[in-house]
Amino acid sequence: MSVVDPAPEPTARPYRTEVPLRWSDMDAYGHVNNVQYLRLLEDARVIGFREWFGEERSLLDTGVIVSRHEIEYVAPLTHRHAPIEVDMWVTRVHGAGFDLGYVVRDPEAMGERVYAVAETGIVVYDFATSRPRRLGAEERAVLDGHLGGAVAFRWSRR
């Protein structure tokens, strides 16, 4: 069965990073557990945000929280020593946050298999006041530079 690449037609090429698999990602069935996918997406976000926003003052340093996740598992991922790749792009920007789309896949050198597609809602947050805050102009400009299409979920009604 051939899997169609669910990445969007982006305004910019999706950001791509490698994320290593950990032995602890594997469950009793010998594949990466569904819960661990959220950790893999988090690892990709941390790496990506440092590159997108800079090492000195990453968006992570100013405060973000996850408001939601949606994920579709496309194929089982068994533990291996080779990393997976995560494509990541912005699907929507709004006043106090944004949504990120992802494709979890094999690195190009290993093939074209896609394991999951996902979307995460992110809220920029002021921990001192315990409230969301508005995106700044510079933050919005960075996010707009990574804007792409909607995540191609197979089973949702989008």
C-alpha positions, 0 to 999 in steps of 0.5 A: 500500500502506498501512502500519499504524502500528506504534507500541505502545499506550503508557502514555505517548505516545511521545516524538517528536523531529525528526532532520535528514537529512545528505547523507552519509546517502545511498548510491549508490542515492539512499536513506538507507543502512541503516547510517545509520539507527543514527546517526539513532536515536542522534541521537534518543536523545541529544536524548531523553535530554537532555530526559528526564533533564535537561541538567545530568546526562543519562544519557549523562553517567553512562555508557551503552552499546548492547548490541543493535539490531534494525531492520526497514526498512519503506520506502526513505527518500530524502534530502531537506531536511525532517527525519524524526521518530522516536517513541521509548519504553521497552519494558522496564526491568531491573536494569542497563539498558532497551530502547528502541522506535522508529518512524522516520517522516515528520513529521505535516505531511508524511504518515504514511509509516513507514520503519523500526521498531527496538529498542535495548538499553541498558546503564547502565555505569560506565566507571571500573570497566568494569562495568554498574551498577544503575539508580538509583531516579530513573533508573528513575522517568524510564524508567517514565514513558516505558514503552510496549508492545513494538515491532511487528516484522512479521518477528520471532517476537515 
